[in-house]
């Protein structure tokens, strides 16, 4: 959460190019991998999060939040929420 409009714009364009802390970058890398290739998440991905300061509770929270948003977006997409009515 930030009031920094430039950071928000960078994140919207491409988070990998945004000026982020090492911890924020690792968190977003994990969330992106979980979103795009969940079956490829490995113990090394979790170790990376631990290396930048996340404990198991923090890792669980990152996982749950990213997973919830993935789930609810698929529910909305599957029901046509937000699509124009024909």
Beta strands, then each sheet from edge to edge (+ up, - down):
end
